[in-house]
Amino acid sequence: MNLLDELRAAVGAAQVLEGGDLEAWELDQRRRWRGRALAVVRPASTAEVAAIVRACAAHRCAIVPQGGNTGLVGGGIPDASGSQILLSLQRLNRVRDIDTANLTLTAEAGCILQHLQQAVAAQGLLLPLSLAAEGSCTIGGNLATNAGGTQVLRWGNARRLCLGLEVVTAQGEVWDGLTGLRKDNTGYDLRDLYIGSEGTLGVITAATLELAPQPAATLTALAACATLADAVRLLEGTRARLASALTGFEAMGRPALDLVARHYPDLPRPLPGAPWTVLIEQSDPEGEAPARARLEALLADAIDAGLVADAVVAESLAQSRALWRLRESIPLAQALEGANIKHDIALPVSALAEFVAAADADLQRLIPGVRLINFGHLGDGNLHYNVQAPVGSDARQFLAEREAEVNAVVYDRVASLGGTFSAEHGIGALKRDELAARKSPVALALMRAIKSALDPAGLMNPGRVL
């Protein structure tokens, strides 16, 4: 029996897609990576995933796992050979359990993040992982890339929220590591090997995640700052006064918000343009009145101290959502403006202002008129330092011709200040060569040893990460 026949026997002929229009799986959302799969296979259970992996292993056929296809580094797209199986996990979409006493959720890898947020909210609980792509990304992909998002400052990234995993190994065996335990010191932490491995070691099929009680009140504010250094000082003061109630602290440079205003003119912009605008989210267990009083007093003191020029606190849920839409519309506006060079960097918060000043100057000298669309998760040191072509330039040509030298400038500056060139998007295919050049030889050797031990045939998402 040939491979495709075995796959049809495992999942049903209707779930093995070959030929025709497979763009939904073969083209990434940036329209930068396009591949061609031997077939797209859509299992509906862990047992079916295991059968697919065993069949592919027997035929020595590579597998590319894919969740919601929202990645930004080419990690879930097959190559152009037409010889790889695209394993779509979107039909593994059941919530297996919500344990309200243990504050845990167990869900399959294909569950859309927003659907999980809604399911636990109905139980009065919070899944504190929030991303701009939450309406289409899947929890398996979030864990495979160790996604971050807007609440890392308070809750940590996807790894921090995961207590246990179910994984199909490269040999087609099922490791049931689903657990709701907070303490389990029984040998090597296999869970952490698979989180962030981008499908190169095995296939995550389900996870147990840590939940929290819903806050009594959530407030959102915007504050205008003259410099990024002022925004960092505002962060220090806000942390000191709000402590664990501070759940989000996002920064947006003026060019980023100007781009939003150009492409989304109907979005309200309650503060006049400032060099930097900060979005603050406070989630408080004590109720709205005391939370609002603390936040307004904090902002008033920041204005008196000269750290903030102006500020506004949302008066309703609708206003809060409108403020968040400003932040979430930046990457959408960039896409409408044309292809751009994306950077997902992280630095010590204390080094952010120095980095931006130096990198801005470096790039303006290198490419006069270049547009620097800078925004991100200031609270945890993660910036999306994106580089747009000068006005009037061809965006695709700019990306093709200038990406390597721009990356070198940005990543050299990042390294000099103790940062990383990949904070939350992963390595995929896009940053594989950067990893090889910038990771220590010892670390790379250890990573290759793990890959060789768990996937000796090299069939799990080849060409990604390593």
VENJO-V259573 format. One line per field, one symbol per residue. phi: phi as a letter, one per 30 degrees, with the letter a starting at -180 (. if undefined). burial: # if it has 16 or more other ideal C-beta (glycine too) atoms within 10 Angstrom, else .. A space follows every 10 residues. Layout:
phi: ???
burial: ???
This chain:
phi: .ddddddddd bjedcccbii cceeccbddd hccbbbcdac cbdbaddded ddddddddch cdbcdbcdhc dcbidbcddd diccdccdcd ddbcddabcd dchbbcbddd ddedddeddd ddcibbcdbb bdcddbdcdd deddchdcjc ceeccideed dccabcbcdd cidccccdac ddbacbjedd eddddidhid clcdcaaccd cbddddabbb bcbcbdbddd ddddeedded cchdddcabc cbdeeddddd ddcbddddbd cdebebbccc cccbdcjddd dddddddddd dddddidbda abcdcadddd dddddedddd dddddddkeb ccbbcbbeed cdddddddde deddddbeid ccccalcedc icccccbcde ejdddddedd ccedddeddd dddeddcicb dbcbdjchcd cddddddcdd eddddddddd eddcbddicc hdicic
burial: ..##.###.# #...###... .#..##.#.# .##.#.#### ####.#.### #######... ########## #########. ...####### .##....#.. ..######## ####.##.## ....###### ####.##### ########## ########.. ########## .#.#..##.# .........# #.######## ########## #...#.#### #####..### #####..#.. .#..###### ###.###.## ...#....#. #..#.##### ####...... ##.##..##. .#....###. #.##.....# .###.##### #.##..#.## #######.#. ######..## .##...#..# ########## #########. ..#....##. .##..##.## #.##..#.## ########## ##..#..##. ......#... #..##...## ######
